[in-house]
Amino acid sequence: MSELNEDAVRELGLYSYRILYEIKPDDLVEMLAVIHKRRHVEPEDIPRKQ
């Protein structure tokens, strides 16, 4: 995802939506957000656990 500029964060386009997810250690996948493609998103809008 270009907004976060991190290799572990990926994006999948499905119809009019963007599905954002992060690849974690041990091959775990964490869903970050499902947003409409027309919505402008800032990095701080995406909830992430530290």
All heavy atoms as atom14 arrays in JSON, in Angstrom:
{
  "sequence": "MSELNEDAVRELGLYSYRILYEIKPDDLVEMLAVIHKRRHVEPEDIPRKQ",
  "atom14_mask": [
    [1, 1, 1, 1, 1, 1, 1, 1, 0, 0, 0, 0, 0, 0],
    [1, 1, 1, 1, 1, 1, 0, 0, 0, 0, 0, 0, 0, 0],
    [1, 1, 1, 1, 1, 1, 1, 1, 1, 0, 0, 0, 0, 0],
    [1, 1, 1, 1, 1, 1, 1, 1, 0, 0, 0, 0, 0, 0],
    [1, 1, 1, 1, 1, 1, 1, 1, 0, 0, 0, 0, 0, 0],
    [1, 1, 1, 1, 1, 1, 1, 1, 1, 0, 0, 0, 0, 0],
    [1, 1, 1, 1, 1, 1, 1, 1, 0, 0, 0, 0, 0, 0],
    [1, 1, 1, 1, 1, 0, 0, 0, 0, 0, 0, 0, 0, 0],
    [1, 1, 1, 1, 1, 1, 1, 0, 0, 0, 0, 0, 0, 0],
    [1, 1, 1, 1, 1, 1, 1, 1, 1, 1, 1, 0, 0, 0],
    [1, 1, 1, 1, 1, 1, 1, 1, 1, 0, 0, 0, 0, 0],
    [1, 1, 1, 1, 1, 1, 1, 1, 0, 0, 0, 0, 0, 0],
    [1, 1, 1, 1, 0, 0, 0, 0, 0, 0, 0, 0, 0, 0],
    [1, 1, 1, 1, 1, 1, 1, 1, 0, 0, 0, 0, 0, 0],
    [1, 1, 1, 1, 1, 1, 1, 1, 1, 1, 1, 1, 0, 0],
    [1, 1, 1, 1, 1, 1, 0, 0, 0, 0, 0, 0, 0, 0],
    [1, 1, 1, 1, 1, 1, 1, 1, 1, 1, 1, 1, 0, 0],
    [1, 1, 1, 1, 1, 1, 1, 1, 1, 1, 1, 0, 0, 0],
    [1, 1, 1, 1, 1, 1, 1, 1, 0, 0, 0, 0, 0, 0],
    [1, 1, 1, 1, 1, 1, 1, 1, 0, 0, 0, 0, 0, 0],
    [1, 1, 1, 1, 1, 1, 1, 1, 1, 1, 1, 1, 0, 0],
    [1, 1, 1, 1, 1, 1, 1, 1, 1, 0, 0, 0, 0, 0],
    [1, 1, 1, 1, 1, 1, 1, 1, 0, 0, 0, 0, 0, 0],
    [1, 1, 1, 1, 1, 1, 1, 1, 1, 0, 0, 0, 0, 0],
    [1, 1, 1, 1, 1, 1, 1, 0, 0, 0, 0, 0, 0, 0],
    [1, 1, 1, 1, 1, 1, 1, 1, 0, 0, 0, 0, 0, 0],
    [1, 1, 1, 1, 1, 1, 1, 1, 0, 0, 0, 0, 0, 0],
    [1, 1, 1, 1, 1, 1, 1, 1, 0, 0, 0, 0, 0, 0],
    [1, 1, 1, 1, 1, 1, 1, 0, 0, 0, 0, 0, 0, 0],
    [1, 1, 1, 1, 1, 1, 1, 1, 1, 0, 0, 0, 0, 0],
    [1, 1, 1, 1, 1, 1, 1, 1, 0, 0, 0, 0, 0, 0],
    [1, 1, 1, 1, 1, 1, 1, 1, 0, 0, 0, 0, 0, 0],
    [1, 1, 1, 1, 1, 0, 0, 0, 0, 0, 0, 0, 0, 0],
    [1, 1, 1, 1, 1, 1, 1, 0, 0, 0, 0, 0, 0, 0],
    [1, 1, 1, 1, 1, 1, 1, 1, 0, 0, 0, 0, 0, 0],
    [1, 1, 1, 1, 1, 1, 1, 1, 1, 1, 0, 0, 0, 0],
    [1, 1, 1, 1, 1, 1, 1, 1, 1, 0, 0, 0, 0, 0],
    [1, 1, 1, 1, 1, 1, 1, 1, 1, 1, 1, 0, 0, 0],
    [1, 1, 1, 1, 1, 1, 1, 1, 1, 1, 1, 0, 0, 0],
    [1, 1, 1, 1, 1, 1, 1, 1, 1, 1, 0, 0, 0, 0],
    [1, 1, 1, 1, 1, 1, 1, 0, 0, 0, 0, 0, 0, 0],
    [1, 1, 1, 1, 1, 1, 1, 1, 1, 0, 0, 0, 0, 0],
    [1, 1, 1, 1, 1, 1, 1, 0, 0, 0, 0, 0, 0, 0],
    [1, 1, 1, 1, 1, 1, 1, 1, 1, 0, 0, 0, 0, 0],
    [1, 1, 1, 1, 1, 1, 1, 1, 0, 0, 0, 0, 0, 0],
    [1, 1, 1, 1, 1, 1, 1, 1, 0, 0, 0, 0, 0, 0],
    [1, 1, 1, 1, 1, 1, 1, 0, 0, 0, 0, 0, 0, 0],
    [1, 1, 1, 1, 1, 1, 1, 1, 1, 1, 1, 0, 0, 0],
    [1, 1, 1, 1, 1, 1, 1, 1, 1, 0, 0, 0, 0, 0],
    [1, 1, 1, 1, 1, 1, 1, 1, 1, 0, 0, 0, 0, 0]
  ],
  "atom14_positions": [
    [[0.85, -1.18, 0.0], [0.0, 0.0, 0.0], [0.88, 1.23, 0.0], [1.76, 1.38, 0.84], [-0.9, -0.03, 1.23], [-1.78, 1.15, 1.33], [-2.67, 1.13, 2.85], [-2.92, 2.85, 2.97], [0.0, 0.0, 0.0], [0.0, 0.0, 0.0], [0.0, 0.0, 0.0], [0.0, 0.0, 0.0], [0.0, 0.0, 0.0], [0.0, 0.0, 0.0]],
    [[0.67, 2.08, -0.92], [1.55, 3.24, -1.08], [1.46, 4.23, 0.08], [2.44, 4.91, 0.39], [1.23, 3.95, -2.39], [-0.11, 4.38, -2.39], [0.0, 0.0, 0.0], [0.0, 0.0, 0.0], [0.0, 0.0, 0.0], [0.0, 0.0, 0.0], [0.0, 0.0, 0.0], [0.0, 0.0, 0.0], [0.0, 0.0, 0.0], [0.0, 0.0, 0.0]],
    [[0.32, 4.32, 0.76], [0.18, 5.28, 1.85], [1.09, 4.95, 3.03], [1.6, 5.84, 3.69], [-1.27, 5.36, 2.35], [-2.22, 6.04, 1.39], [-2.9, 5.04, 0.46], [-2.38, 3.93, 0.26], [-3.97, 5.38, -0.07], [0.0, 0.0, 0.0], [0.0, 0.0, 0.0], [0.0, 0.0, 0.0], [0.0, 0.0, 0.0], [0.0, 0.0, 0.0]],
    [[1.31, 3.68, 3.31], [2.12, 3.29, 4.45], [3.58, 3.03, 4.08], [4.46, 3.07, 4.92], [1.54, 2.05, 5.13], [0.2, 2.25, 5.81], [-0.31, 0.94, 6.38], [0.28, 3.29, 6.9], [0.0, 0.0, 0.0], [0.0, 0.0, 0.0], [0.0, 0.0, 0.0], [0.0, 0.0, 0.0], [0.0, 0.0, 0.0], [0.0, 0.0, 0.0]],
    [[3.84, 2.73, 2.83], [5.19, 2.5, 2.34], [5.92, 1.43, 3.14], [7.05, 1.62, 3.57], [5.98, 3.82, 2.32], [7.2, 3.71, 1.43], [7.25, 2.88, 0.53], [8.19, 4.53, 1.71], [0.0, 0.0, 0.0], [0.0, 0.0, 0.0], [0.0, 0.0, 0.0], [0.0, 0.0, 0.0], [0.0, 0.0, 0.0], [0.0, 0.0, 0.0]],
    [[5.26, 0.3, 3.38], [5.83, -0.83, 4.1], [5.62, -2.1, 3.28], [4.53, -2.34, 2.77], [5.18, -0.99, 5.47], [5.48, 0.14, 6.43], [4.87, -0.09, 7.79], [4.66, -1.28, 8.16], [4.6, 0.89, 8.47], [0.0, 0.0, 0.0], [0.0, 0.0, 0.0], [0.0, 0.0, 0.0], [0.0, 0.0, 0.0], [0.0, 0.0, 0.0]],
    [[6.65, -2.91, 3.18], [6.57, -4.14, 2.39], [5.58, -5.14, 2.95], [5.0, -5.91, 2.19], [7.95, -4.79, 2.28], [8.9, -3.97, 1.41], [8.42, -3.18, 0.58], [10.11, -4.14, 1.58], [0.0, 0.0, 0.0], [0.0, 0.0, 0.0], [0.0, 0.0, 0.0], [0.0, 0.0, 0.0], [0.0, 0.0, 0.0], [0.0, 0.0, 0.0]],
    [[5.4, -5.17, 4.26], [4.51, -6.16, 4.88], [3.04, -5.81, 4.71], [2.18, -6.66, 4.9], [4.84, -6.3, 6.36], [0.0, 0.0, 0.0], [0.0, 0.0, 0.0], [0.0, 0.0, 0.0], [0.0, 0.0, 0.0], [0.0, 0.0, 0.0], [0.0, 0.0, 0.0], [0.0, 0.0, 0.0], [0.0, 0.0, 0.0], [0.0, 0.0, 0.0]],
    [[2.73, -4.57, 4.36], [1.33, -4.15, 4.19], [0.98, -4.3, 2.71], [1.65, -3.79, 1.84], [1.11, -2.7, 4.66], [-0.32, -2.27, 4.4], [1.45, -2.58, 6.14], [0.0, 0.0, 0.0], [0.0, 0.0, 0.0], [0.0, 0.0, 0.0], [0.0, 0.0, 0.0], [0.0, 0.0, 0.0], [0.0, 0.0, 0.0], [0.0, 0.0, 0.0]],
    [[-0.08, -5.04, 2.47], [-0.51, -5.34, 1.11], [-1.92, -4.83, 0.87], [-2.66, -4.53, 1.8], [-0.48, -6.85, 0.86], [0.8, -7.54, 1.25], [1.89, -7.3, 0.22], [3.16, -7.83, 0.66], [3.57, -9.08, 0.51], [2.77, -9.96, -0.03], [4.75, -9.45, 0.94], [0.0, 0.0, 0.0], [0.0, 0.0, 0.0], [0.0, 0.0, 0.0]],
    [[-2.28, -4.79, -0.4], [-3.6, -4.29, -0.78], [-4.19, -5.2, -1.85], [-3.49, -5.62, -2.77], [-3.46, -2.88, -1.32], [-4.73, -2.27, -1.8], [-4.53, -0.85, -2.29], [-3.68, -0.14, -1.73], [-5.22, -0.46, -3.23], [0.0, 0.0, 0.0], [0.0, 0.0, 0.0], [0.0, 0.0, 0.0], [0.0, 0.0, 0.0], [0.0, 0.0, 0.0]],
    [[-5.47, -5.5, -1.72], [-6.18, -6.3, -2.68], [-7.4, -5.51, -3.14], [-8.16, -5.03, -2.3], [-6.62, -7.63, -2.03], [-7.47, -8.57, -2.86], [-6.68, -9.07, -4.06], [-7.94, -9.72, -2.02], [0.0, 0.0, 0.0], [0.0, 0.0, 0.0], [0.0, 0.0, 0.0], [0.0, 0.0, 0.0], [0.0, 0.0, 0.0], [0.0, 0.0, 0.0]],
    [[-7.55, -5.32, -4.43], [-8.72, -4.63, -4.96], [-9.83, -5.62, -5.26], [-9.6, -6.65, -5.88], [0.0, 0.0, 0.0], [0.0, 0.0, 0.0], [0.0, 0.0, 0.0], [0.0, 0.0, 0.0], [0.0, 0.0, 0.0], [0.0, 0.0, 0.0], [0.0, 0.0, 0.0], [0.0, 0.0, 0.0], [0.0, 0.0, 0.0], [0.0, 0.0, 0.0]],
    [[-11.02, -5.3, -4.8], [-12.17, -6.17, -5.04], [-13.38, -5.28, -5.31], [-13.84, -4.57, -4.41], [-12.42, -7.07, -3.83], [-13.56, -8.07, -3.96], [-13.26, -9.07, -5.08], [-13.77, -8.81, -2.65], [0.0, 0.0, 0.0], [0.0, 0.0, 0.0], [0.0, 0.0, 0.0], [0.0, 0.0, 0.0], [0.0, 0.0, 0.0], [0.0, 0.0, 0.0]],
    [[-13.84, -5.31, -6.54], [-14.93, -4.44, -6.98], [-14.56, -2.98, -6.72], [-13.54, -2.52, -7.2], [-16.26, -4.85, -6.36], [-16.64, -6.27, -6.67], [-16.55, -7.26, -5.71], [-17.08, -6.62, -7.94], [-16.88, -8.58, -6.0], [-17.4, -7.93, -8.25], [-17.3, -8.9, -7.27], [-17.62, -10.19, -7.57], [0.0, 0.0, 0.0], [0.0, 0.0, 0.0]],
    [[-15.32, -2.28, -5.9], [-15.05, -0.87, -5.61], [-14.33, -0.68, -4.29], [-14.34, 0.42, -3.74], [-16.37, -0.1, -5.58], [-17.0, -0.14, -6.84], [0.0, 0.0, 0.0], [0.0, 0.0, 0.0], [0.0, 0.0, 0.0], [0.0, 0.0, 0.0], [0.0, 0.0, 0.0], [0.0, 0.0, 0.0], [0.0, 0.0, 0.0], [0.0, 0.0, 0.0]],
    [[-13.71, -1.72, -3.78], [-13.1, -1.65, -2.45], [-11.62, -2.0, -2.47], [-11.14, -2.7, -3.35], [-13.83, -2.59, -1.48], [-15.25, -2.16, -1.26], [-16.28, -2.67, -2.04], [-15.55, -1.21, -0.3], [-17.58, -2.25, -1.86], [-16.85, -0.78, -0.12], [-17.87, -1.3, -0.89], [-19.15, -0.87, -0.72], [0.0, 0.0, 0.0], [0.0, 0.0, 0.0]],
    [[-10.92, -1.5, -1.49], [-9.52, -1.84, -1.23], [-9.48, -2.59, 0.08], [-9.98, -2.11, 1.09], [-8.68, -0.57, -1.1], [-8.63, 0.26, -2.35], [-8.08, 1.63, -2.11], [-6.69, 1.57, -1.67], [-6.04, 2.62, -1.15], [-6.63, 3.78, -1.01], [-4.79, 2.5, -0.79], [0.0, 0.0, 0.0], [0.0, 0.0, 0.0], [0.0, 0.0, 0.0]],
    [[-8.9, -3.77, 0.08], [-8.74, -4.57, 1.29], [-7.28, -4.47, 1.69], [-6.4, -4.89, 0.94], [-9.15, -6.03, 1.05], [-10.61, -6.07, 0.59], [-8.93, -6.86, 2.31], [-11.03, -7.41, 0.06], [0.0, 0.0, 0.0], [0.0, 0.0, 0.0], [0.0, 0.0, 0.0], [0.0, 0.0, 0.0], [0.0, 0.0, 0.0], [0.0, 0.0, 0.0]],
    [[-7.02, -3.88, 2.84], [-5.66, -3.68, 3.32], [-5.36, -4.7, 4.39], [-6.15, -4.91, 5.31], [-5.52, -2.27, 3.9], [-5.97, -1.14, 3.0], [-5.83, 0.19, 3.71], [-5.2, -1.13, 1.71], [0.0, 0.0, 0.0], [0.0, 0.0, 0.0], [0.0, 0.0, 0.0], [0.0, 0.0, 0.0], [0.0, 0.0, 0.0], [0.0, 0.0, 0.0]],
    [[-4.21, -5.36, 4.26], [-3.83, -6.36, 5.24], [-2.32, -6.34, 5.43], [-1.58, -5.81, 4.61], [-4.31, -7.75, 4.82], [-3.75, -8.25, 3.51], [-2.65, -9.1, 3.48], [-4.32, -7.88, 2.29], [-2.14, -9.57, 2.29], [-3.82, -8.34, 1.1], [-2.73, -9.19, 1.09], [-2.21, -9.65, -0.09], [0.0, 0.0, 0.0], [0.0, 0.0, 0.0]],
    [[-1.88, -6.92, 6.55], [-0.46, -6.94, 6.88], [-0.01, -8.38, 7.12], [-0.69, -9.13, 7.81], [-0.2, -6.1, 8.13], [1.24, -6.02, 8.52], [1.5, -5.08, 9.68], [0.54, -4.54, 10.26], [2.67, -4.88, 10.0], [0.0, 0.0, 0.0], [0.0, 0.0, 0.0], [0.0, 0.0, 0.0], [0.0, 0.0, 0.0], [0.0, 0.0, 0.0]],
    [[1.12, -8.74, 6.54], [1.72, -10.05, 6.76], [2.58, -9.95, 8.01], [3.52, -9.16, 8.06], [2.58, -10.49, 5.56], [1.79, -10.4, 4.25], [3.16, -11.88, 5.8], [0.62, -11.33, 4.17], [0.0, 0.0, 0.0], [0.0, 0.0, 0.0], [0.0, 0.0, 0.0], [0.0, 0.0, 0.0], [0.0, 0.0, 0.0], [0.0, 0.0, 0.0]],
    [[2.26, -10.75, 9.01], [2.97, -10.74, 10.29], [3.92, -11.93, 10.35], [3.84, -12.84, 9.52], [1.96, -10.84, 11.44], [0.98, -9.7, 11.52], [1.59, -8.57, 12.25], [0.53, -7.53, 12.59], [1.01, -6.54, 13.49], [0.0, 0.0, 0.0], [0.0, 0.0, 0.0], [0.0, 0.0, 0.0], [0.0, 0.0, 0.0], [0.0, 0.0, 0.0]],
    [[4.8, -11.95, 11.36], [5.66, -13.13, 11.54], [4.84, -14.4, 11.71], [3.67, -14.35, 12.1], [6.43, -12.81, 12.82], [6.41, -11.32, 12.91], [5.1, -10.9, 12.32], [0.0, 0.0, 0.0], [0.0, 0.0, 0.0], [0.0, 0.0, 0.0], [0.0, 0.0, 0.0], [0.0, 0.0, 0.0], [0.0, 0.0, 0.0], [0.0, 0.0, 0.0]],
    [[5.43, -15.51, 11.41], [4.77, -16.83, 11.48], [3.6, -16.94, 10.51], [2.64, -17.66, 10.76], [4.3, -17.15, 12.9], [5.45, -17.21, 13.89], [6.55, -17.64, 13.48], [5.26, -16.82, 15.04], [0.0, 0.0, 0.0], [0.0, 0.0, 0.0], [0.0, 0.0, 0.0], [0.0, 0.0, 0.0], [0.0, 0.0, 0.0], [0.0, 0.0, 0.0]],
    [[3.66, -16.18, 9.4], [2.65, -16.23, 8.33], [1.24, -15.88, 8.79], [0.26, -16.37, 8.23], [2.64, -17.59, 7.65], [3.93, -17.86, 6.91], [4.52, -16.88, 6.39], [4.36, -19.02, 6.83], [0.0, 0.0, 0.0], [0.0, 0.0, 0.0], [0.0, 0.0, 0.0], [0.0, 0.0, 0.0], [0.0, 0.0, 0.0], [0.0, 0.0, 0.0]],
    [[1.1, -15.05, 9.81], [-0.2, -14.55, 10.23], [-0.58, -13.37, 9.36], [0.27, -12.6, 8.93], [-0.17, -14.12, 11.7], [0.08, -15.23, 12.71], [0.2, -14.64, 14.1], [-1.02, -16.26, 12.66], [0.0, 0.0, 0.0], [0.0, 0.0, 0.0], [0.0, 0.0, 0.0], [0.0, 0.0, 0.0], [0.0, 0.0, 0.0], [0.0, 0.0, 0.0]],
    [[-1.86, -13.23, 9.1], [-2.36, -12.12, 8.29], [-3.34, -11.32, 9.14], [-4.29, -11.88, 9.69], [-3.06, -12.63, 7.01], [-3.66, -11.47, 6.24], [-2.09, -13.42, 6.16], [0.0, 0.0, 0.0], [0.0, 0.0, 0.0], [0.0, 0.0, 0.0], [0.0, 0.0, 0.0], [0.0, 0.0, 0.0], [0.0, 0.0, 0.0], [0.0, 0.0, 0.0]],
    [[-3.12, -10.01, 9.23], [-4.0, -9.14, 9.99], [-4.72, -8.2, 9.02], [-4.08, -7.47, 8.27], [-3.22, -8.33, 11.01], [-4.09, -7.42, 11.84], [-3.3, -6.63, 12.87], [-2.15, -6.98, 13.13], [-3.86, -5.67, 13.4], [0.0, 0.0, 0.0], [0.0, 0.0, 0.0], [0.0, 0.0, 0.0], [0.0, 0.0, 0.0], [0.0, 0.0, 0.0]],
    [[-6.05, -8.22, 9.05], [-6.83, -7.31, 8.23], [-6.77, -5.93, 8.85], [-7.01, -5.77, 10.04], [-8.29, -7.77, 8.15], [-8.48, -9.11, 7.5], [-8.07, -9.09, 5.75], [-9.31, -8.02, 5.13], [0.0, 0.0, 0.0], [0.0, 0.0, 0.0], [0.0, 0.0, 0.0], [0.0, 0.0, 0.0], [0.0, 0.0, 0.0], [0.0, 0.0, 0.0]],
    [[-6.43, -4.93, 8.05], [-6.31, -3.56, 8.57], [-7.55, -2.73, 8.25], [-8.01, -1.97, 9.08], [-5.08, -2.89, 7.98], [-3.74, -3.56, 8.29], [-2.62, -2.83, 7.58], [-3.5, -3.61, 9.77], [0.0, 0.0, 0.0], [0.0, 0.0, 0.0], [0.0, 0.0, 0.0], [0.0, 0.0, 0.0], [0.0, 0.0, 0.0], [0.0, 0.0, 0.0]],
    [[-8.07, -2.86, 7.03], [-9.21, -2.03, 6.65], [-9.82, -2.52, 5.35], [-9.14, -3.13, 4.52], [-8.78, -0.58, 6.49], [0.0, 0.0, 0.0], [0.0, 0.0, 0.0], [0.0, 0.0, 0.0], [0.0, 0.0, 0.0], [0.0, 0.0, 0.0], [0.0, 0.0, 0.0], [0.0, 0.0, 0.0], [0.0, 0.0, 0.0], [0.0, 0.0, 0.0]],
    [[-11.1, -2.24, 5.19], [-11.79, -2.4, 3.91], [-12.41, -1.05, 3.62], [-13.26, -0.58, 4.38], [-12.88, -3.5, 3.98], [-13.63, -3.59, 2.66], [-12.28, -4.84, 4.36], [0.0, 0.0, 0.0], [0.0, 0.0, 0.0], [0.0, 0.0, 0.0], [0.0, 0.0, 0.0], [0.0, 0.0, 0.0], [0.0, 0.0, 0.0], [0.0, 0.0, 0.0]],
    [[-11.94, -0.41, 2.56], [-12.39, 0.96, 2.27], [-12.78, 1.09, 0.8], [-12.31, 0.33, -0.04], [-11.27, 1.99, 2.61], [-9.99, 1.64, 1.88], [-11.05, 2.08, 4.09], [-8.88, 2.63, 2.06], [0.0, 0.0, 0.0], [0.0, 0.0, 0.0], [0.0, 0.0, 0.0], [0.0, 0.0, 0.0], [0.0, 0.0, 0.0], [0.0, 0.0, 0.0]],
    [[-13.64, 2.04, 0.52], [-14.05, 2.31, -0.85], [-12.88, 2.94, -1.6], [-12.13, 3.74, -1.05], [-15.25, 3.25, -0.85], [-15.95, 3.26, -2.17], [-15.55, 4.07, -3.2], [-16.99, 2.52, -2.63], [-16.34, 3.86, -4.26], [-17.21, 2.92, -3.93], [0.0, 0.0, 0.0], [0.0, 0.0, 0.0], [0.0, 0.0, 0.0], [0.0, 0.0, 0.0]],
    [[-12.72, 2.56, -2.86], [-11.58, 3.04, -3.65], [-11.57, 4.55, -3.83], [-10.51, 5.14, -4.0], [-11.57, 2.37, -5.02], [-11.15, 0.93, -4.98], [-11.09, 0.35, -6.36], [-10.63, -1.1, -6.29], [-10.54, -1.7, -7.62], [0.0, 0.0, 0.0], [0.0, 0.0, 0.0], [0.0, 0.0, 0.0], [0.0, 0.0, 0.0], [0.0, 0.0, 0.0]],
    [[-12.7, 5.19, -3.81], [-12.75, 6.64, -4.01], [-12.4, 7.44, -2.75], [-12.19, 8.63, -2.82], [-14.13, 7.06, -4.49], [-14.41, 6.58, -5.89], [-15.7, 7.15, -6.38], [-15.96, 6.69, -7.73], [-16.95, 7.11, -8.47], [-17.79, 8.0, -7.99], [-17.12, 6.65, -9.68], [0.0, 0.0, 0.0], [0.0, 0.0, 0.0], [0.0, 0.0, 0.0]],
    [[-12.36, 6.77, -1.62], [-12.07, 7.46, -0.37], [-10.57, 7.72, -0.25], [-9.75, 6.83, -0.45], [-12.52, 6.61, 0.82], [-12.27, 7.27, 2.13], [-12.82, 6.46, 3.27], [-12.36, 7.05, 4.51], [-12.17, 6.38, 5.61], [-12.4, 5.1, 5.65], [-11.74, 6.99, 6.69], [0.0, 0.0, 0.0], [0.0, 0.0, 0.0], [0.0, 0.0, 0.0]],
    [[-10.22, 8.95, 0.07], [-8.82, 9.3, 0.31], [-8.45, 8.87, 1.73], [-9.14, 9.18, 2.68], [-8.61, 10.81, 0.15], [-7.21, 11.23, 0.43], [-6.18, 10.98, -0.45], [-6.67, 11.85, 1.48], [-5.05, 11.44, 0.07], [-5.34, 11.98, 1.24], [0.0, 0.0, 0.0], [0.0, 0.0, 0.0], [0.0, 0.0, 0.0], [0.0, 0.0, 0.0]],
    [[-7.35, 8.14, 1.86], [-6.95, 7.6, 3.15], [-5.56, 8.11, 3.51], [-4.65, 8.08, 2.71], [-6.93, 6.05, 3.1], [-6.49, 5.48, 4.42], [-8.28, 5.52, 2.72], [0.0, 0.0, 0.0], [0.0, 0.0, 0.0], [0.0, 0.0, 0.0], [0.0, 0.0, 0.0], [0.0, 0.0, 0.0], [0.0, 0.0, 0.0], [0.0, 0.0, 0.0]],
    [[-5.44, 8.57, 4.74], [-4.15, 8.96, 5.29], [-3.62, 7.79, 6.13], [-4.42, 7.02, 6.67], [-4.31, 10.21, 6.18], [-4.75, 11.45, 5.43], [-3.7, 11.97, 4.47], [-2.5, 11.73, 4.69], [-4.1, 12.62, 3.49], [0.0, 0.0, 0.0], [0.0, 0.0, 0.0], [0.0, 0.0, 0.0], [0.0, 0.0, 0.0], [0.0, 0.0, 0.0]],
    [[-2.31, 7.66, 6.28], [-1.76, 6.55, 7.08], [-2.32, 6.48, 8.5], [-2.55, 5.4, 9.03], [-0.27, 6.83, 7.09], [-0.01, 7.62, 5.86], [-1.26, 8.44, 5.65], [0.0, 0.0, 0.0], [0.0, 0.0, 0.0], [0.0, 0.0, 0.0], [0.0, 0.0, 0.0], [0.0, 0.0, 0.0], [0.0, 0.0, 0.0], [0.0, 0.0, 0.0]],
    [[-2.57, 7.63, 9.11], [-3.1, 7.62, 10.48], [-4.56, 7.17, 10.56], [-5.07, 6.88, 11.64], [-2.92, 8.99, 11.15], [-3.53, 10.13, 10.41], [-2.58, 10.79, 9.39], [-1.47, 10.31, 9.16], [-3.01, 11.79, 8.81], [0.0, 0.0, 0.0], [0.0, 0.0, 0.0], [0.0, 0.0, 0.0], [0.0, 0.0, 0.0], [0.0, 0.0, 0.0]],
    [[-5.25, 7.07, 9.42], [-6.63, 6.59, 9.39], [-6.72, 5.07, 9.5], [-7.79, 4.53, 9.77], [-7.32, 7.02, 8.09], [-7.48, 8.51, 7.96], [-7.52, 9.19, 9.01], [-7.57, 9.0, 6.82], [0.0, 0.0, 0.0], [0.0, 0.0, 0.0], [0.0, 0.0, 0.0], [0.0, 0.0, 0.0], [0.0, 0.0, 0.0], [0.0, 0.0, 0.0]],
    [[-5.6, 4.38, 9.28], [-5.59, 2.93, 9.27], [-5.17, 2.43, 10.65], [-4.05, 2.68, 11.09], [-4.65, 2.4, 8.19], [-5.13, 2.92, 6.83], [-4.6, 0.87, 8.22], [-4.16, 2.69, 5.72], [0.0, 0.0, 0.0], [0.0, 0.0, 0.0], [0.0, 0.0, 0.0], [0.0, 0.0, 0.0], [0.0, 0.0, 0.0], [0.0, 0.0, 0.0]],
    [[-6.08, 1.74, 11.35], [-5.74, 1.26, 12.7], [-4.7, 0.16, 12.64], [-4.8, -0.77, 11.84], [-7.07, 0.73, 13.23], [-7.87, 0.42, 12.02], [-7.4, 1.35, 10.94], [0.0, 0.0, 0.0], [0.0, 0.0, 0.0], [0.0, 0.0, 0.0], [0.0, 0.0, 0.0], [0.0, 0.0, 0.0], [0.0, 0.0, 0.0], [0.0, 0.0, 0.0]],
    [[-3.65, 0.29, 13.48], [-2.59, -0.71, 13.51], [-2.15, -0.95, 14.94], [-2.05, -0.02, 15.72], [-1.38, -0.24, 12.69], [-1.83, 0.06, 11.28], [-0.86, -0.02, 10.21], [0.11, -1.06, 10.26], [1.36, -0.88, 9.87], [1.77, 0.29, 9.47], [2.21, -1.88, 9.89], [0.0, 0.0, 0.0], [0.0, 0.0, 0.0], [0.0, 0.0, 0.0]],
    [[-1.9, -2.2, 15.26], [-1.38, -2.58, 16.58], [0.13, -2.52, 16.52], [0.74, -2.92, 15.54], [-1.83, -3.98, 16.95], [-3.31, -4.11, 17.1], [-3.69, -5.54, 17.4], [-5.2, -5.7, 17.41], [-5.57, -7.08, 17.58], [0.0, 0.0, 0.0], [0.0, 0.0, 0.0], [0.0, 0.0, 0.0], [0.0, 0.0, 0.0], [0.0, 0.0, 0.0]],
    [[0.73, -2.03, 17.55], [2.2, -1.96, 17.59], [2.79, -3.12, 18.33], [2.31, -3.73, 19.14], [2.65, -0.65, 18.25], [2.22, 0.56, 17.45], [2.78, 0.6, 16.04], [3.87, 0.06, 15.77], [2.07, 1.2, 15.14], [0.0, 0.0, 0.0], [0.0, 0.0, 0.0], [0.0, 0.0, 0.0], [0.0, 0.0, 0.0], [0.0, 0.0, 0.0]]
  ]
}
